Amino acid sequence: MKTQEITSEKSNIANQWRSSGMTQIDYASANNIPIHTLRYWLYKHKDAVSEEGSFLRIKDLSTVNELVLRYPGGVELRLPASTPIIVIKQLISL
């Protein structure tokens, strides 16, 4: 496998984890990936994403009771849906 193919595969795994809604530990276990390997790939993918630039779209919150922020270390922070956007932005940039 070429280096570019490996990088693409790791990027796909990082994206799949982010969209899975699972903790890193659960995702790694379910996909037979050592947790330290997954975390390394996520770390490397984060660097690639930050170079490309990205944004976060927040959908209409009128029908949502709570928001869940999931940090790279697997830590989840649950907030009431009425949390001001400025607070959410500050928590995301931690």
TORZADREN-637531 format. One record per residue: residue number from 1; residue in one letter; x, y, z of N, C-alpha, C, O in turn. Coordinates in Angstrom, 2 decimals, decimal comma. Atoms other than C-alpha are relative to their C-alpha. Layout:
BEGIN
<site num="NUM" residuo="A" n_X="X" n_Y="Y" n_Z="Z" ca_X="X" ca_Y="Y" ca_Z="Z" c_X="X" c_Y="Y" c_Z="Z" o_X="X" o_Y="Y" o_Z="Z"/>
...
This chain:
BEGIN
<site num="1" residuo="M" n_X="0,84" n_Y="-1,18" n_Z="0,00" ca_X="0,00" ca_Y="0,00" ca_Z="0,00" c_X="0,89" c_Y="1,24" c_Z="0,00" o_X="1,88" o_Y="1,31" o_Z="0,73"/>
<site num="2" residuo="K" n_X="-0,77" n_Y="-1,23" n_Z="0,08" ca_X="1,30" ca_Y="3,45" ca_Z="-0,90" c_X="-0,31" c_Y="0,89" c_Z="1,19" o_X="-1,36" o_Y="0,77" o_Z="1,82"/>
<site num="3" residuo="T" n_X="0,16" n_Y="-0,92" n_Z="-1,14" ca_X="1,76" ca_Y="6,15" ca_Z="1,74" c_X="-1,28" c_Y="0,82" c_Z="-0,14" o_X="-1,99" o_Y="1,03" o_Z="0,85"/>
<site num="4" residuo="Q" n_X="1,20" n_Y="-0,81" n_Z="0,22" ca_X="-1,01" ca_Y="8,25" ca_Z="0,17" c_X="-1,27" c_Y="-0,82" c_Z="0,28" o_X="-2,23" o_Y="-0,29" o_Z="0,83"/>
<site num="5" residuo="E" n_X="1,16" n_Y="0,85" n_Z="-0,26" ca_X="-3,45" ca_Y="5,30" ca_Z="0,32" c_X="-0,19" c_Y="-0,23" c_Z="1,49" o_X="-1,31" o_Y="-0,24" o_Z="1,98"/>
<site num="6" residuo="I" n_X="0,06" n_Y="0,20" n_Z="-1,45" ca_X="-2,60" ca_Y="4,68" ca_Z="3,99" c_X="-0,54" c_Y="1,25" c_Z="0,66" o_X="-1,39" o_Y="1,17" o_Z="1,54"/>
<site num="7" residuo="T" n_X="0,47" n_Y="-1,27" n_Z="-0,56" ca_X="-3,11" ca_Y="8,36" ca_Z="4,80" c_X="-1,49" c_Y="0,18" c_Z="-0,26" o_X="-2,22" o_Y="0,63" o_Z="0,62"/>
<site num="8" residuo="S" n_X="1,41" n_Y="-0,10" n_Z="0,35" ca_X="-6,46" ca_Y="8,31" ca_Z="3,00" c_X="-0,85" c_Y="-0,94" c_Z="0,86" o_X="-1,93" o_Y="-0,57" o_Z="1,31"/>
<site num="9" residuo="E" n_X="0,71" n_Y="0,97" n_Z="-0,83" ca_X="-7,53" ca_Y="5,19" ca_Z="4,91" c_X="-0,12" c_Y="0,50" c_Z="1,44" o_X="-1,18" o_Y="0,38" o_Z="2,06"/>
<site num="10" residuo="K" n_X="0,02" n_Y="-0,54" n_Z="-1,36" ca_X="-6,60" ca_Y="6,79" ca_Z="8,25" c_X="-0,96" c_Y="1,18" c_Z="0,09" o_X="-1,67" o_Y="1,33" o_Z="1,09"/>
<site num="11" residuo="S" n_X="0,92" n_Y="-1,13" n_Z="0,05" ca_X="-8,50" ca_Y="9,92" ca_Z="7,26" c_X="-1,45" c_Y="-0,50" c_Z="-0,02" o_X="-2,31" o_Y="0,07" o_Z="0,65"/>
<site num="12" residuo="N" n_X="1,35" n_Y="0,58" n_Z="0,05" ca_X="-11,56" ca_Y="7,80" ca_Z="6,43" c_X="-0,41" c_Y="-0,54" c_Z="1,36" o_X="-1,55" o_Y="-0,35" o_Z="1,78"/>
<site num="13" residuo="I" n_X="0,29" n_Y="0,54" n_Z="-1,33" ca_X="-11,36" ca_Y="6,06" ca_Z="9,80" c_X="-0,29" c_Y="1,14" c_Z="0,97" o_X="-1,22" o_Y="1,04" o_Z="1,77"/>
<site num="14" residuo="A" n_X="0,23" n_Y="-1,16" n_Z="-0,88" ca_X="-11,11" ca_Y="9,43" ca_Z="11,58" c_X="-1,38" c_Y="0,58" c_Z="-0,26" o_X="-2,11" o_Y="0,90" o_Z="0,68"/>
<site num="15" residuo="N" n_X="1,32" n_Y="-0,54" n_Z="0,34" ca_X="-14,18" ca_Y="10,69" ca_Z="9,71" c_X="-1,12" c_Y="-0,94" c_Z="0,44" o_X="-2,16" o_Y="-0,48" o_Z="0,91"/>
<site num="16" residuo="Q" n_X="1,00" n_Y="0,98" n_Z="-0,43" ca_X="-16,10" ca_Y="7,48" ca_Z="10,41" c_X="-0,21" c_Y="0,05" c_Z="1,50" o_X="-1,34" o_Y="-0,02" o_Z="1,98"/>
<site num="17" residuo="W" n_X="0,14" n_Y="-0,10" n_Z="-1,46" ca_X="-15,36" ca_Y="7,76" ca_Z="14,13" c_X="-0,82" c_Y="1,25" c_Z="0,35" o_X="-1,74" o_Y="1,17" o_Z="1,16"/>
<site num="18" residuo="R" n_X="0,70" n_Y="-1,25" n_Z="-0,32" ca_X="-16,54" ca_Y="11,39" ca_Z="14,21" c_X="-1,49" c_Y="-0,10" c_Z="-0,29" o_X="-2,30" o_Y="0,45" o_Z="0,46"/>
<site num="19" residuo="S" n_X="1,42" n_Y="0,10" n_Z="0,34" ca_X="-19,82" ca_Y="10,51" ca_Z="12,52" c_X="-0,70" c_Y="-1,17" c_Z="0,71" o_X="-1,92" o_Y="-1,30" o_Z="0,63"/>
<site num="20" residuo="S" n_X="0,59" n_Y="1,19" n_Z="-0,64" ca_X="-20,33" ca_Y="7,31" ca_Z="14,54" c_X="-0,78" c_Y="0,31" c_Z="1,27" o_X="-1,70" o_Y="-0,42" o_Z="1,63"/>
<site num="21" residuo="G" n_X="0,64" n_Y="-0,30" n_Z="-1,27" ca_X="-21,37" ca_Y="9,00" ca_Z="17,77" c_X="0,53" c_Y="-0,86" c_Z="1,14" o_X="0,03" o_Y="-0,78" o_Z="2,26"/>
<site num="22" residuo="M" n_X="-0,57" n_Y="0,89" n_Z="-1,01" ca_X="-19,26" ca_Y="6,45" ca_Z="19,65" c_X="1,18" c_Y="0,68" c_Z="0,68" o_X="1,79" o_Y="1,60" o_Z="0,14"/>
<site num="23" residuo="T" n_X="-1,23" n_Y="-0,45" n_Z="-0,63" ca_X="-16,53" ca_Y="7,10" ca_Z="22,16" c_X="1,17" c_Y="-0,61" c_Z="-0,77" o_X="1,00" o_Y="-1,57" o_Z="-1,51"/>
<site num="24" residuo="Q" n_X="-1,17" n_Y="0,54" n_Z="0,68" ca_X="-13,02" ca_Y="6,51" ca_Z="20,91" c_X="0,27" c_Y="-1,44" c_Z="0,41" o_X="0,61" o_Y="-2,29" o_Z="-0,41"/>
<site num="25" residuo="I" n_X="-0,24" n_Y="1,36" n_Z="-0,51" ca_X="-12,68" ca_Y="3,44" ca_Z="23,11" c_X="-0,97" c_Y="-0,99" c_Z="-0,63" o_X="-0,56" o_Y="-2,07" o_Z="-1,06"/>
<site num="26" residuo="D" n_X="1,00" n_Y="0,90" n_Z="0,58" ca_X="-15,93" ca_Y="1,91" ca_Z="21,84" c_X="0,25" c_Y="-0,21" c_Z="-1,50" o_X="0,15" o_Y="-1,33" o_Z="-2,00"/>
<site num="27" residuo="Y" n_X="-0,25" n_Y="0,11" n_Z="1,44" ca_X="-15,11" ca_Y="2,67" ca_Z="18,21" c_X="1,23" c_Y="-0,87" c_Z="-0,27" o_X="1,20" o_Y="-1,74" o_Z="-1,14"/>
<site num="28" residuo="A" n_X="-1,22" n_Y="0,78" n_Z="0,18" ca_X="-11,60" ca_Y="1,26" ca_Z="18,50" c_X="-0,27" c_Y="-1,48" c_Z="0,25" o_X="0,17" o_Y="-2,35" o_Z="-0,51"/>
<site num="29" residuo="S" n_X="0,32" n_Y="1,40" n_Z="-0,34" ca_X="-12,91" ca_Y="-1,89" ca_Z="20,16" c_X="-0,85" c_Y="-0,65" c_Z="-1,08" o_X="-0,59" o_Y="-1,79" o_Z="-1,48"/>
<site num="30" residuo="A" n_X="0,91" n_Y="0,55" n_Z="1,01" ca_X="-15,68" ca_Y="-2,38" ca_Z="17,60" c_X="0,69" c_Y="-0,23" c_Z="-1,34" o_X="0,26" o_Y="-1,07" o_Z="-2,13"/>
<site num="31" residuo="N" n_X="-0,70" n_Y="0,11" n_Z="1,28" ca_X="-13,22" ca_Y="-1,99" ca_Z="14,72" c_X="1,38" c_Y="-0,64" c_Z="0,10" o_X="2,17" o_Y="-0,59" o_Z="-0,84"/>
<site num="32" residuo="N" n_X="-1,27" n_Y="0,71" n_Z="-0,22" ca_X="-10,29" ca_Y="-3,96" ca_Z="16,20" c_X="1,22" c_Y="0,88" c_Z="-0,28" o_X="2,18" o_Y="0,46" o_Z="-0,93"/>
<site num="33" residuo="I" n_X="-1,12" n_Y="-0,93" n_Z="0,13" ca_X="-8,02" ca_Y="-0,92" ca_Z="16,29" c_X="0,49" c_Y="0,30" c_Z="1,41" o_X="-0,32" o_Y="0,67" o_Z="2,27"/>
<site num="34" residuo="P" n_X="-0,49" n_Y="-0,38" n_Z="-1,33" ca_X="-5,75" ca_Y="-0,38" ca_Z="19,30" c_X="-0,33" c_Y="1,47" c_Z="0,28" o_X="-0,16" o_Y="2,32" o_Z="-0,59"/>
<site num="35" residuo="I" n_X="0,45" n_Y="-1,35" n_Z="-0,33" ca_X="-6,98" ca_Y="2,75" ca_Z="21,11" c_X="1,10" c_Y="1,03" c_Z="-0,23" o_X="0,83" o_Y="2,12" o_Z="-0,72"/>
<site num="36" residuo="H" n_X="-1,09" n_Y="-0,97" n_Z="0,20" ca_X="-3,56" ca_Y="4,41" ca_Z="21,03" c_X="0,23" c_Y="0,26" c_Z="-1,49" o_X="0,62" o_Y="1,37" o_Z="-1,87"/>
<site num="37" residuo="T" n_X="-0,14" n_Y="-0,19" n_Z="1,45" ca_X="-3,41" ca_Y="3,86" ca_Z="17,25" c_X="-1,09" c_Y="0,92" c_Z="-0,52" o_X="-0,81" o_Y="1,82" o_Z="-1,31"/>
<site num="38" residuo="L" n_X="1,10" n_Y="-0,86" n_Z="0,41" ca_X="-6,85" ca_Y="5,42" ca_Z="16,74" c_X="0,26" c_Y="1,44" c_Z="0,43" o_X="0,07" o_Y="2,37" o_Z="-0,36"/>
<site num="39" residuo="R" n_X="-0,25" n_Y="-1,36" n_Z="-0,49" ca_X="-5,92" ca_Y="8,41" ca_Z="18,89" c_X="1,12" c_Y="0,68" c_Z="-0,78" o_X="1,06" o_Y="1,88" o_Z="-1,03"/>
<site num="40" residuo="Y" n_X="-1,09" n_Y="-0,57" n_Z="0,80" ca_X="-2,70" ca_Y="8,91" ca_Z="16,93" c_X="-0,53" c_Y="0,43" c_Z="-1,37" o_X="-0,21" o_Y="1,52" o_Z="-1,85"/>
<site num="41" residuo="W" n_X="0,57" n_Y="-0,34" n_Z="1,30" ca_X="-4,60" ca_Y="8,83" ca_Z="13,63" c_X="-0,89" c_Y="1,24" c_Z="0,11" o_X="-0,85" o_Y="2,12" o_Z="-0,76"/>
<site num="42" residuo="L" n_X="0,86" n_Y="-1,17" n_Z="-0,19" ca_X="-7,15" ca_Y="11,31" ca_Z="15,00" c_X="0,83" c_Y="1,26" c_Z="0,19" o_X="0,49" o_Y="2,32" o_Z="-0,33"/>
<site num="43" residuo="Y" n_X="-0,91" n_Y="-1,13" n_Z="-0,22" ca_X="-4,33" ca_Y="13,57" ca_Z="16,14" c_X="0,57" c_Y="0,47" c_Z="-1,34" o_X="0,60" o_Y="1,67" o_Z="-1,62"/>
<site num="44" residuo="K" n_X="-0,58" n_Y="-0,34" n_Z="1,30" ca_X="-2,72" ca_Y="13,45" ca_Z="12,69" c_X="-1,06" c_Y="0,57" c_Z="-0,93" o_X="-0,80" o_Y="1,51" o_Z="-1,68"/>
<site num="45" residuo="H" n_X="1,09" n_Y="-0,48" n_Z="0,86" ca_X="-6,06" ca_Y="13,94" ca_Z="10,95" c_X="-0,43" c_Y="1,40" c_Z="0,41" o_X="-0,78" o_Y="2,21" o_Z="-0,44"/>
<site num="46" residuo="K" n_X="0,35" n_Y="-1,33" n_Z="-0,49" ca_X="-6,81" ca_Y="16,96" ca_Z="13,14" c_X="0,93" c_Y="1,04" c_Z="-0,62" o_X="0,48" o_Y="2,12" o_Z="-1,02"/>
<site num="47" residuo="D" n_X="-0,96" n_Y="-0,92" n_Z="0,61" ca_X="-3,64" ca_Y="18,62" ca_Z="11,82" c_X="-0,35" c_Y="0,24" c_Z="-1,47" o_X="-0,28" o_Y="1,37" o_Z="-1,95"/>
<site num="48" residuo="A" n_X="0,34" n_Y="-0,12" n_Z="1,41" ca_X="-4,70" ca_Y="17,91" ca_Z="8,24" c_X="-1,27" c_Y="0,81" c_Z="-0,19" o_X="-1,34" o_Y="1,63" o_Z="-1,10"/>
<site num="49" residuo="V" n_X="1,26" n_Y="-0,73" n_Z="0,10" ca_X="-8,21" ca_Y="19,24" ca_Z="8,80" c_X="0,20" c_Y="1,47" c_Z="0,31" o_X="-0,37" o_Y="2,33" o_Z="-0,37"/>
<site num="50" residuo="S" n_X="-0,21" n_Y="-1,40" n_Z="-0,36" ca_X="-6,98" ca_Y="22,42" ca_Z="10,49" c_X="0,73" c_Y="0,74" c_Z="-1,11" o_X="0,56" o_Y="1,96" o_Z="-1,24"/>
<site num="51" residuo="E" n_X="-0,65" n_Y="-0,64" n_Z="1,12" ca_X="-4,79" ca_Y="23,11" ca_Z="7,47" c_X="-0,99" c_Y="0,31" c_Z="-1,11" o_X="-0,85" o_Y="1,32" o_Z="-1,80"/>
<site num="52" residuo="E" n_X="1,00" n_Y="-0,19" n_Z="1,04" ca_X="-7,78" ca_Y="22,74" ca_Z="5,14" c_X="-1,02" c_Y="1,05" c_Z="0,40" o_X="-1,60" o_Y="1,71" o_Z="-0,46"/>
<site num="53" residuo="G" n_X="1,05" n_Y="-0,89" n_Z="-0,49" ca_X="-10,07" ca_Y="24,84" ca_Z="7,32" c_X="-1,31" c_Y="-0,77" c_Z="0,10" o_X="-1,56" o_Y="-1,70" o_Z="-0,67"/>
<site num="54" residuo="S" n_X="1,28" n_Y="0,68" n_Z="-0,16" ca_X="-13,46" ca_Y="23,78" ca_Z="8,51" c_X="-0,94" c_Y="0,92" c_Z="0,76" o_X="-0,53" o_Y="1,92" o_Z="1,33"/>
<site num="55" residuo="F" n_X="0,99" n_Y="-0,75" n_Z="-0,76" ca_X="-16,66" ca_Y="25,09" ca_Z="10,02" c_X="-0,98" c_Y="-0,98" c_Z="0,62" o_X="-1,05" o_Y="-2,14" o_Z="0,23"/>
<site num="56" residuo="L" n_X="0,97" n_Y="0,81" n_Z="-0,71" ca_X="-19,34" ca_Y="23,78" ca_Z="12,29" c_X="-1,37" c_Y="0,59" c_Z="-0,26" o_X="-1,61" o_Y="1,76" o_Z="0,02"/>
<site num="57" residuo="R" n_X="1,36" n_Y="-0,45" n_Z="0,24" ca_X="-22,97" ca_Y="24,02" ca_Z="11,26" c_X="-0,86" c_Y="-0,47" c_Z="1,17" o_X="-0,88" o_Y="-1,65" o_Z="1,50"/>
<site num="58" residuo="I" n_X="0,91" n_Y="0,34" n_Z="-1,09" ca_X="-25,43" ca_Y="24,14" ca_Z="14,13" c_X="-1,41" c_Y="0,11" c_Z="-0,56" o_X="-1,84" o_Y="1,17" o_Z="-1,01"/>
<site num="59" residuo="K" n_X="1,35" n_Y="0,05" n_Z="0,54" ca_X="-28,91" ca_Y="23,08" ca_Z="13,08" c_X="-0,97" c_Y="0,74" c_Z="0,91" o_X="-0,61" o_Y="1,18" o_Z="2,00"/>
<site num="60" residuo="D" n_X="1,06" n_Y="-0,63" n_Z="-0,79" ca_X="-32,14" ca_Y="24,57" ca_Z="14,32" c_X="-0,11" c_Y="-0,69" c_Z="1,35" o_X="-0,39" o_Y="-1,89" o_Z="1,42"/>
<site num="61" residuo="L" n_X="-0,03" n_Y="0,57" n_Z="-1,35" ca_X="-32,00" ca_Y="24,05" ca_Z="18,07" c_X="-1,37" c_Y="0,02" c_Z="0,68" o_X="-1,48" o_Y="-0,39" o_Z="1,84"/>
<site num="62" residuo="S" n_X="1,31" n_Y="-0,12" n_Z="-0,65" ca_X="-35,71" ca_Y="24,64" ca_Z="18,71" c_X="-0,61" c_Y="-1,35" c_Z="0,36" o_X="-1,47" o_Y="-1,41" o_Z="1,25"/>
<site num="63" residuo="T" n_X="0,56" n_Y="1,32" n_Z="-0,30" ca_X="-36,46" ca_Y="20,90" ca_Z="18,72" c_X="0,96" c_Y="-0,88" c_Z="0,79" o_X="0,68" o_Y="-2,06" o_Z="1,02"/>
<site num="64" residuo="V" n_X="-1,02" n_Y="0,76" n_Z="-0,71" ca_X="-33,37" ca_Y="19,81" ca_Z="20,64" c_X="-0,03" c_Y="0,37" c_Z="1,48" o_X="-0,12" o_Y="1,54" o_Z="1,83"/>
<site num="65" residuo="N" n_X="0,00" n_Y="-0,25" n_Z="-1,44" ca_X="-33,32" ca_Y="19,41" ca_Z="24,43" c_X="1,38" c_Y="0,26" c_Z="0,56" o_X="1,55" o_Y="1,03" o_Z="1,50"/>
<site num="66" residuo="E" n_X="-1,36" n_Y="-0,18" n_Z="-0,49" ca_X="-29,58" ca_Y="19,19" ca_Z="24,88" c_X="0,99" c_Y="-0,14" c_Z="-1,14" o_X="0,71" o_Y="-0,74" o_Z="-2,17"/>
<site num="67" residuo="L" n_X="-1,10" n_Y="0,10" n_Z="0,94" ca_X="-26,32" ca_Y="19,53" ca_Z="23,01" c_X="1,08" c_Y="-0,86" c_Z="0,64" o_X="1,27" o_Y="-0,82" o_Z="1,86"/>
<site num="68" residuo="V" n_X="-1,10" n_Y="0,81" n_Z="-0,51" ca_X="-23,44" ca_Y="17,10" ca_Z="23,35" c_X="1,26" c_Y="0,40" c_Z="-0,77" o_X="1,32" o_Y="0,26" o_Z="-1,99"/>
<site num="69" residuo="L" n_X="-1,31" n_Y="-0,27" n_Z="0,59" ca_X="-19,88" ca_Y="18,26" ca_Z="22,71" c_X="0,88" c_Y="-1,19" c_Z="0,32" o_X="1,04" o_Y="-1,55" o_Z="1,48"/>
<site num="70" residuo="R" n_X="-0,87" n_Y="1,16" n_Z="-0,20" ca_X="-17,55" ca_Y="15,32" ca_Z="22,21" c_X="1,41" c_Y="0,41" c_Z="-0,37" o_X="1,70" o_Y="0,73" o_Z="-1,53"/>
<site num="71" residuo="Y" n_X="-1,38" n_Y="-0,41" n_Z="0,19" ca_X="-13,88" ca_Y="16,14" ca_Z="22,63" c_X="0,85" c_Y="-1,19" c_Z="-0,47" o_X="0,46" o_Y="-2,34" o_Z="-0,26"/>
<site num="72" residuo="P" n_X="-0,83" n_Y="1,07" n_Z="0,54" ca_X="-11,06" ca_Y="14,14" ca_Z="20,98" c_X="0,38" c_Y="-1,09" c_Z="1,01" o_X="0,54" o_Y="-2,24" o_Z="0,62"/>
<site num="73" residuo="G" n_X="-0,36" n_Y="1,00" n_Z="-1,00" ca_X="-10,16" ca_Y="12,39" ca_Z="24,24" c_X="-1,15" c_Y="-0,90" c_Z="0,40" o_X="-0,99" o_Y="-1,77" o_Z="1,26"/>
<site num="74" residuo="G" n_X="1,17" n_Y="0,81" n_Z="-0,31" ca_X="-13,66" ca_Y="10,87" ca_Z="24,34" c_X="-0,87" c_Y="0,62" c_Z="1,08" o_X="-1,90" o_Y="0,05" o_Z="1,44"/>
<site num="75" residuo="V" n_X="0,78" n_Y="-0,67" n_Z="-1,04" ca_X="-14,91" ca_Y="13,31" ca_Z="26,99" c_X="-1,22" c_Y="0,64" c_Z="-0,65" o_X="-1,12" o_Y="1,28" o_Z="-1,69"/>
<site num="76" residuo="E" n_X="1,24" n_Y="-0,60" n_Z="0,49" ca_X="-18,53" ca_Y="14,38" ca_Z="26,48" c_X="-0,48" c_Y="1,05" c_Z="0,98" o_X="-0,43" o_Y="0,86" o_Z="2,20"/>
<site num="77" residuo="L" n_X="0,55" n_Y="-1,08" n_Z="-0,81" ca_X="-20,02" ca_Y="17,61" ca_Z="27,73" c_X="-1,43" c_Y="0,23" c_Z="-0,48" o_X="-1,65" o_Y="0,58" o_Z="-1,64"/>
<site num="78" residuo="R" n_X="1,41" n_Y="-0,19" n_Z="0,35" ca_X="-23,83" ca_Y="17,82" ca_Z="27,79" c_X="-0,46" c_Y="1,36" c_Z="0,50" o_X="-0,25" o_Y="1,72" o_Z="1,66"/>
<site num="79" residuo="L" n_X="0,45" n_Y="-1,35" n_Z="-0,31" ca_X="-25,37" ca_Y="21,28" ca_Z="27,69" c_X="-1,48" c_Y="0,14" c_Z="-0,35" o_X="-1,96" o_Y="-0,53" o_Z="-1,26"/>
<site num="80" residuo="P" n_X="1,38" n_Y="-0,28" n_Z="0,39" ca_X="-28,94" ca_Y="22,56" ca_Z="27,66" c_X="-0,01" c_Y="0,66" c_Z="-1,39" o_X="0,92" o_Y="1,39" o_Z="-1,74"/>
<site num="81" residuo="A" n_X="0,09" n_Y="-0,56" n_Z="1,34" ca_X="-30,07" ca_Y="23,51" ca_Z="24,15" c_X="-0,06" c_Y="1,53" c_Z="0,02" o_X="0,23" o_Y="2,18" o_Z="-0,98"/>
<site num="82" residuo="S" n_X="0,10" n_Y="-1,45" n_Z="-0,12" ca_X="-30,59" ca_Y="27,04" ca_Z="25,41" c_X="1,34" c_Y="0,68" c_Z="0,28" o_X="1,40" o_Y="1,89" o_Z="0,47"/>
<site num="83" residuo="T" n_X="-1,33" n_Y="-0,57" n_Z="-0,26" ca_X="-26,84" ca_Y="27,51" ca_Z="25,98" c_X="0,33" c_Y="1,01" c_Z="-1,10" o_X="0,19" o_Y="0,70" o_Z="-2,28"/>
<site num="84" residuo="P" n_X="-0,33" n_Y="-1,02" n_Z="1,00" ca_X="-25,75" ca_Y="30,74" ca_Z="24,26" c_X="1,11" c_Y="-0,48" c_Z="-0,95" o_X="2,04" o_Y="-1,17" o_Z="-0,55"/>
<site num="85" residuo="I" n_X="-0,97" n_Y="0,40" n_Z="1,03" ca_X="-23,81" ca_Y="30,25" ca_Z="21,02" c_X="1,42" c_Y="0,42" c_Z="0,37" o_X="2,37" o_Y="-0,31" o_Z="0,10"/>
<site num="86" residuo="I" n_X="-1,35" n_Y="-0,47" n_Z="-0,36" ca_X="-20,88" ca_Y="32,29" ca_Z="22,35" c_X="0,67" c_Y="-0,96" c_Z="0,98" o_X="1,88" o_Y="-1,18" o_Z="0,91"/>
<site num="87" residuo="V" n_X="-0,54" n_Y="0,98" n_Z="-0,96" ca_X="-20,44" ca_Y="29,77" ca_Z="25,20" c_X="0,39" c_Y="-1,27" c_Z="-0,75" o_X="1,45" o_Y="-1,85" o_Z="-0,48"/>
<site num="88" residuo="I" n_X="-0,29" n_Y="1,22" n_Z="0,78" ca_X="-20,60" ca_Y="26,85" ca_Z="22,75" c_X="1,27" c_Y="0,20" c_Z="-0,81" o_X="2,12" o_Y="-0,69" o_Z="-0,86"/>
<site num="89" residuo="K" n_X="-1,20" n_Y="-0,29" n_Z="0,78" ca_X="-17,98" ca_Y="28,50" ca_Z="20,52" c_X="1,26" c_Y="-0,06" c_Z="0,87" o_X="2,29" o_Y="-0,57" o_Z="0,45"/>
<site num="90" residuo="Q" n_X="-1,16" n_Y="0,02" n_Z="-0,90" ca_X="-15,66" ca_Y="28,95" ca_Z="23,50" c_X="0,33" c_Y="-1,43" c_Z="0,41" o_X="1,51" o_Y="-1,79" o_Z="0,50"/>
<site num="91" residuo="L" n_X="-0,23" n_Y="1,39" n_Z="-0,40" ca_X="-16,11" ca_Y="25,32" ca_Z="24,56" c_X="0,57" c_Y="-0,83" c_Z="-1,15" o_X="1,36" o_Y="-1,74" o_Z="-0,92"/>
<site num="92" residuo="I" n_X="-0,50" n_Y="0,73" n_Z="1,15" ca_X="-15,43" ca_Y="24,07" ca_Z="21,04" c_X="1,48" c_Y="0,32" c_Z="-0,22" o_X="2,24" o_Y="-0,56" o_Z="-0,63"/>
<site num="93" residuo="S" n_X="-1,38" n_Y="-0,39" n_Z="0,29" ca_X="-12,17" ca_Y="25,99" ca_Z="20,79" c_X="0,98" c_Y="-0,41" c_Z="1,10" o_X="2,16" o_Y="-0,09" o_Z="1,01"/>
<site num="94" residuo="L" n_X="-0,91" n_Y="0,46" n_Z="-1,08" ca_X="-10,75" ca_Y="24,43" ca_Z="23,99" c_X="0,99" c_Y="-1,01" c_Z="-0,50" o_X="1,82" o_Y="-1,49" o_Z="0,26"/>
